[in-house]
Amino acid sequence: MTDLSRLDEPDTDPFDVAREAAEAIAVRTGVERHDLALVLGSGWGEAAEHLGETVTEIPSHEIPGFSAPAVVGHSAMTRSVRIAGTDRFALVLGSRTHLYEGKGVRHVVHGVRTAAATGARAVVLTNGCGGLNPQWAPGTPVLVRDHLNLTATSPLEGATFVDLTDLYSQRLRDLAHEVDPTLAEGVYAQFRGPHYETPAEVRMAGIMGADLVGMSTTLEAIAARHAGLEVLAISLMTNLGAGISPVPLSHAEVIEAGQAAAPRIGRLLAEIVGRI
Ligand code: 8IG
């Protein structure tokens, strides 16, 4: 039986699989405890290159509970990085499982649960997303202040009541603002995807209080909080939401904005991580 089906078994406790994954990471890296974790979203891969020295790189699918690569030879990497200028280690999850893949919510949040099981106290969730504020140019990083979970699901099972009043840590947002006082903040709305929103849906999200629209992060943030992690989420606004932009959304635009923003968000990420 593969690990993927194990996470799906009704009798499996997903936290057991997360503990096994953390044990496998400790063995493979020789790092007993990781202090911090990062999840890299669209546009953030290059930005994470300068966090410190990569000590170990593991194809993610070799870790219990992580899915096999969708395309042969395109395995995502999980890295153990010694944070520059410190003796602390960051666990860098090079990709995420999205809800739209249809594998189920346990898979979506397995990375953050594993991070918590490795000993991490905080997680930095990054993503690429659409923006509703026409003043924000594509390539603008935005701190997530709060969210709207529009997925109609939760990573928590059973009567697990978790307070989300201060889900996105004020302490970590203050720290990010110390690094870059010009950083904007916004409310992130997660849609299931994989299609982008219609213009009416983007307007709806705005009326409900959203500044950003995307397909990730909120379920992971909820699971992270439940697991006791402090949460910082940073979006890279790579495109204006449908109907706000005069031109249709394109994946090429997303890639381009990510590349153009790489130096700025790379410095930002490294400096924030150095201070957490
Ligand atoms: I990059 O405009 C990116 N991801 N839902 N909408 C949603 N997800 C996105 C978008 C967007 N841009």
Boltz pocket constraint, residues with backbone or C-beta under 6 A from the ligand:
constraints:
  - pocket:
      binder: B
      contacts: [[A, 42], [A, 128], [A, 129], [A, 130], [A, 131], [A, 189], [A, 191], [A, 193], [A, 195], [A, 196], [A, 197], [A, 213], [A, 214], [A, 215], [A, 236], [A, 238], [A, 239], [A, 240], [A, 241], [A, 242], [A, 249], [A, 254]]
      max_distance: 6.0
